[in-house]
């Protein structure tokens, strides 16, 4: 097994010193806070949304469901409403000073069509707030990092099956939002080294296919130099994962990455085939790679902060945040 020790990223551009300290962290939540649910991607199951909102309200939160969340697109059935309406819901929630956090209802597809409709100058002018989502929301995580400089949460969504049906998934998100100092060590029973070693960096990444699709778009960073990159995906066969990772490699996005933490690969074929692809494509980076950390499109999932300094220890099977995901209001 390859070895890598703490001391800097692999070959490639040096990380931005300012980014090495992490992005601006929004404040943690307290009971009584108001959160907004938006649908930037695919259509929502109303019953599951109702169940998810009930869980959020049970935490003492006031929940506003954005006006167009249950819309459908008049022509394109895989979208939760018109592009402009989905963007307007997200922007209105972000600009509302009474809203402390914005959570996506589900993933699927659609963010690519609406992300450039957002008024990023207006969104940059308001105080940061927590943003939660995964899968297709990867494009928004990248945009929030690149355009706003804000740390976000790659975690379960209000109408996601894992959030509604799995108690540990919901509880880990709850503790991350309300007690972030208690969720700084991320691990799972299956976490194990694919490439051994330890490395520090600022967390970034998300759904691998969405990251590959981001290449060349306005919010795409040139590389993840100095980052601990988190990667996961769903329903991509091993040859497709090979193509996705090869695209990221050829684009230069992985140059200088400090380490990689891999999540779930549901519906991606036999686990041994997926591991072969990961080792073949990521092993030559010469950095630690931790597999099966337990986040993403799995039935029970962790919430992983993005934009936060962290120590990846592949041998120990841990990703340890060096600052809580969210800040105290006084900090």
C-alpha positions as CSV (number, residue, x, y, z in Angstrom):
1,X,0.0,0.0,0.0
2,X,1.3,3.4,-0.9
3,X,2.3,5.8,2.0
4,X,2.1,9.5,2.4
5,X,3.0,11.6,5.4
6,X,1.9,15.0,6.6
7,X,4.0,17.8,5.2
8,X,2.3,19.3,2.2
9,X,0.2,18.6,-0.9
10,X,1.3,16.5,-3.7
11,X,2.7,17.8,-7.0
12,X,1.0,20.9,-8.5
13,X,0.2,24.5,-7.7
14,X,0.6,25.7,-4.1
15,X,-2.6,26.3,-2.1
16,X,-3.8,29.9,-1.6
17,X,-2.5,30.8,1.9
18,X,-5.8,32.6,2.7
19,X,-7.8,29.6,1.7
20,X,-5.6,27.4,3.9
21,X,-7.3,29.0,6.9
22,X,-10.7,28.0,5.7
23,X,-13.7,29.9,4.6
24,X,-16.0,32.2,6.6
25,X,-18.2,30.0,8.9
26,X,-21.8,31.0,9.4
27,X,-23.2,31.0,12.9
28,X,-24.6,27.8,14.5
29,X,-28.3,27.5,14.9
30,X,-30.3,28.0,18.1
31,X,-33.9,26.9,18.9
32,X,-36.3,29.5,17.5
33,X,-34.2,30.1,14.3
34,X,-36.0,30.3,11.0
35,X,-34.8,28.1,8.1
36,X,-35.9,28.1,4.5
37,X,-36.4,25.0,2.3
38,X,-35.7,25.5,-1.4
39,X,-35.8,23.1,-4.4
40,X,-33.0,24.0,-6.9
41,X,-33.0,20.7,-8.6
42,X,-35.6,17.9,-9.3
43,X,-39.3,17.5,-8.3
44,X,-40.2,16.8,-4.6
45,X,-42.2,14.0,-3.0
46,X,-44.8,16.1,-1.0
47,X,-45.2,13.4,1.7
48,X,-41.5,13.1,2.3
49,X,-41.1,16.9,2.4
50,X,-43.9,17.1,5.0
51,X,-42.1,14.4,7.1
52,X,-38.7,16.2,6.7
53,X,-40.1,19.5,7.7
54,X,-41.7,17.9,10.8
55,X,-38.3,16.7,11.9
56,X,-36.8,20.1,11.5
57,X,-39.7,21.7,13.5
58,X,-39.1,19.1,16.2
59,X,-35.7,20.6,16.7
60,X,-37.3,24.0,17.6
61,X,-36.9,25.5,14.2
62,X,-39.4,27.6,12.3
63,X,-39.5,26.2,8.8
64,X,-40.5,28.2,5.7
65,X,-41.1,26.2,2.5
66,X,-40.2,28.5,-0.5
67,X,-43.1,29.3,-2.8
68,X,-42.0,27.2,-5.8
69,X,-40.8,24.1,-4.0
70,X,-43.7,21.9,-5.2
71,X,-43.8,23.3,-8.7
72,X,-43.2,21.3,-11.8
73,X,-41.6,22.5,-15.0
74,X,-44.2,22.8,-17.8
75,X,-42.0,21.1,-20.4
76,X,-39.1,19.3,-18.6
77,X,-40.3,16.7,-16.1
78,X,-37.1,16.3,-14.2
79,X,-37.0,19.9,-12.9
80,X,-38.7,21.3,-9.8
81,X,-40.2,24.3,-11.6
82,X,-38.9,27.0,-13.9
83,X,-35.2,27.9,-13.7
84,X,-36.0,31.5,-12.8
85,X,-38.4,30.5,-10.1
86,X,-36.0,28.0,-8.5
87,X,-33.3,30.7,-8.5
88,X,-35.7,33.3,-7.1
89,X,-36.6,31.0,-4.2
90,X,-33.0,30.5,-3.2
91,X,-32.0,34.1,-3.6
92,X,-35.0,35.4,-1.6
93,X,-34.2,33.0,1.2
94,X,-30.6,34.0,1.3
95,X,-31.4,37.7,1.3
96,X,-34.0,37.4,4.0
97,X,-32.4,38.6,7.3
98,X,-34.9,36.5,9.3
99,X,-33.6,33.3,7.7
100,X,-30.7,31.6,9.6
101,X,-30.2,28.6,7.2
102,X,-31.2,27.4,3.8
103,X,-31.6,23.7,3.2
104,X,-32.3,22.0,-0.2
105,X,-35.3,19.7,-0.4
106,X,-33.6,17.2,-2.7
107,X,-31.0,16.7,-5.4
108,X,-31.4,15.2,-8.8
109,X,-30.6,17.7,-11.5
110,X,-31.2,21.4,-12.2
111,X,-28.7,23.5,-10.3
112,X,-26.6,23.9,-13.5
113,X,-29.5,25.6,-15.2
114,X,-30.2,28.1,-12.4
115,X,-26.9,28.9,-10.6
116,X,-25.9,31.7,-13.0
117,X,-29.3,33.4,-12.6
118,X,-28.5,34.2,-9.0
119,X,-27.4,37.8,-8.1
120,X,-24.1,36.9,-6.4
121,X,-23.3,40.5,-5.7
122,X,-26.5,40.9,-3.7
123,X,-26.0,37.6,-1.9
124,X,-22.4,38.6,-1.0
125,X,-23.7,41.8,0.6
126,X,-25.6,40.0,3.4
127,X,-24.5,38.1,6.5
128,X,-23.6,34.4,5.8
129,X,-25.9,31.7,6.8
130,X,-25.8,27.9,6.9
131,X,-26.4,26.1,3.5
132,X,-27.2,22.4,3.5
133,X,-27.5,20.0,0.6
134,X,-25.7,17.2,-1.3
135,X,-25.6,15.6,-4.7
136,X,-26.7,18.1,-7.4
137,X,-26.2,20.9,-4.7
138,X,-22.4,20.3,-5.3
139,X,-22.6,23.1,-7.9
140,X,-24.0,25.5,-5.2
141,X,-21.4,24.5,-2.7
142,X,-18.7,25.4,-5.2
143,X,-20.4,28.7,-6.0
144,X,-20.8,29.6,-2.4
145,X,-17.1,28.8,-1.8
146,X,-15.8,30.6,-4.9
147,X,-18.2,33.6,-5.1
148,X,-19.0,34.2,-1.4
149,X,-16.1,32.6,0.5
150,X,-18.5,30.8,2.8
151,X,-18.2,27.3,4.4
152,X,-21.2,25.1,3.7
153,X,-22.6,21.7,4.8
154,X,-22.6,18.7,2.5
155,X,-25.4,16.9,4.2
156,X,-28.9,15.4,4.0
157,X,-31.8,17.3,2.6
158,X,-35.3,17.9,3.9
159,X,-37.0,15.5,1.6
160,X,-34.2,13.0,1.2
161,X,-34.9,9.4,2.2
162,X,-31.8,9.2,4.5
163,X,-33.0,12.2,6.4
164,X,-36.6,11.2,6.8
165,X,-36.0,7.4,7.4
166,X,-32.7,7.2,9.3
167,X,-32.4,8.6,12.8
168,X,-28.6,8.8,13.0
169,X,-28.5,10.7,9.7
170,X,-30.9,13.3,11.1
171,X,-29.3,13.5,14.5
172,X,-25.8,14.1,13.0
173,X,-27.1,17.0,11.0
174,X,-28.9,18.3,14.1
175,X,-25.8,18.2,16.2
176,X,-23.7,19.8,13.4
177,X,-26.2,22.7,13.2
178,X,-26.7,23.2,16.9
179,X,-23.6,21.7,18.6
180,X,-20.9,21.8,15.9
181,X,-18.1,21.4,18.4
182,X,-19.5,17.9,19.1
183,X,-19.2,16.7,15.5
184,X,-15.6,17.6,14.6
185,X,-14.4,13.9,14.2
186,X,-16.0,12.2,11.2
187,X,-15.6,8.4,10.9
188,X,-17.7,5.3,10.2
189,X,-17.4,1.6,10.9
190,X,-16.3,0.9,7.3
191,X,-13.7,3.7,7.0
192,X,-10.3,2.3,5.9
193,X,-7.2,3.5,4.1
194,X,-7.0,3.0,0.3
195,X,-3.7,4.9,0.4
196,X,-2.2,5.3,3.8
197,X,-1.0,8.5,5.4
198,X,-2.1,11.8,7.0
199,X,-2.6,15.2,5.5
200,X,-4.1,18.6,6.3
201,X,-6.2,20.8,4.1
202,X,-9.4,22.7,3.7
203,X,-12.4,20.4,2.9
204,X,-13.9,20.8,-0.6
205,X,-15.7,18.7,-3.2
206,X,-18.9,16.7,-3.3
207,X,-20.6,14.6,-6.0
208,X,-17.8,13.5,-8.4
209,X,-19.9,13.7,-11.6
210,X,-21.2,17.2,-10.7
211,X,-17.6,18.4,-10.0
212,X,-16.5,17.1,-13.4
213,X,-19.5,18.8,-15.1
214,X,-18.4,22.1,-13.3
215,X,-15.1,22.2,-15.2
216,X,-15.0,25.4,-17.4
217,X,-18.0,27.0,-15.7
218,X,-17.8,30.4,-13.9
219,X,-17.8,29.0,-10.4
220,X,-15.3,26.2,-11.0
221,X,-11.9,26.6,-9.3
222,X,-8.8,25.9,-11.3
223,X,-7.6,23.2,-8.9
224,X,-8.2,21.8,-5.5
225,X,-4.6,22.5,-4.5
226,X,-4.2,22.1,-0.7
227,X,-7.7,20.7,-0.2
228,X,-8.9,17.6,1.5
229,X,-11.2,16.6,-1.4
230,X,-14.4,14.7,-0.5
231,X,-15.9,12.5,-3.3
232,X,-18.9,10.3,-3.7
233,X,-21.5,9.5,-6.3
234,X,-24.5,7.3,-7.2
235,X,-25.5,5.1,-10.2
236,X,-22.3,5.6,-12.1
237,X,-20.7,2.4,-13.3
238,X,-17.0,1.8,-12.8
239,X,-16.1,2.9,-16.4
240,X,-18.1,6.0,-15.9
241,X,-16.3,6.7,-12.6
242,X,-13.1,6.2,-14.5
243,X,-14.2,8.8,-17.1
244,X,-15.3,11.3,-14.3
245,X,-12.0,11.0,-12.4
246,X,-10.0,11.1,-15.6
247,X,-11.8,14.4,-16.6
248,X,-10.9,15.9,-13.2
249,X,-7.3,14.8,-13.6
250,X,-7.0,16.0,-17.2
251,X,-8.5,19.4,-16.3
252,X,-5.9,20.0,-13.6
253,X,-8.5,20.1,-10.9
254,X,-6.7,17.5,-8.8
255,X,-3.2,19.1,-9.0
256,X,-1.8,19.7,-5.6
257,X,-4.7,18.1,-3.7
258,X,-3.6,17.3,-0.1
259,X,-5.7,14.2,0.4
260,X,-9.0,12.5,-0.6
261,X,-11.9,11.2,1.5
262,X,-14.3,8.9,-0.3
263,X,-17.9,8.4,0.6
264,X,-20.6,6.1,-0.8
265,X,-20.9,4.7,-4.3
266,X,-24.5,3.4,-4.3
267,X,-25.5,1.8,-7.5
268,X,-22.0,2.0,-8.9
269,X,-21.3,-1.7,-9.4
270,X,-19.3,-4.2,-7.4
271,X,-17.4,-2.5,-4.5
272,X,-14.2,-4.2,-5.5
273,X,-14.4,-2.8,-9.0
274,X,-15.1,0.7,-7.6
275,X,-12.0,0.4,-5.3
276,X,-9.9,-0.7,-8.3
277,X,-10.9,2.5,-10.2
278,X,-10.3,4.7,-7.2
279,X,-6.8,3.2,-6.6
280,X,-5.9,3.4,-10.3
281,X,-7.0,7.0,-10.8
282,X,-6.2,8.5,-7.3
283,X,-3.3,6.4,-6.1
284,X,-0.8,8.1,-8.5
285,X,-1.6,11.5,-6.8
286,X,0.7,10.3,-4.0
287,X,-1.6,11.6,-1.2
288,X,-3.6,9.8,1.5
289,X,-7.0,8.4,0.3
290,X,-9.6,7.3,2.9
291,X,-12.4,5.1,1.6
292,X,-15.9,4.3,2.9
293,X,-16.2,7.4,5.2
294,X,-20.0,7.1,5.1
295,X,-21.3,10.2,3.5
296,X,-23.3,10.8,0.3
297,X,-26.0,8.7,-1.4
298,X,-26.2,6.1,1.3
299,X,-29.1,5.1,3.6
300,X,-27.2,6.5,6.7
301,X,-25.0,9.5,6.0
302,X,-22.7,11.9,7.8
303,X,-22.9,15.7,7.3
304,X,-19.5,16.9,6.0
305,X,-18.6,20.6,6.3
306,X,-16.9,22.1,3.2
307,X,-14.5,25.0,3.5
308,X,-13.2,24.0,7.0
309,X,-9.5,23.1,7.9
310,X,-9.2,19.4,8.6
311,X,-6.8,16.6,9.3
312,X,-7.3,13.5,7.2
313,X,-5.9,10.3,8.8
314,X,-6.4,7.5,6.4
315,X,-4.9,4.9,8.8
316,X,-7.2,5.9,11.6
317,X,-10.2,6.2,9.3
318,X,-11.0,9.7,10.5
319,X,-11.5,13.2,9.1
320,X,-11.0,15.6,12.0
321,X,-12.2,19.2,11.6
322,X,-9.7,21.7,13.1
323,X,-12.6,24.2,13.6
324,X,-16.3,23.5,14.2
325,X,-18.4,23.6,11.1
326,X,-20.3,26.6,12.3
327,X,-19.2,29.4,14.6
328,X,-20.6,30.8,17.8
329,X,-22.4,34.1,17.3
330,X,-19.8,36.0,19.3
331,X,-16.8,34.6,17.4
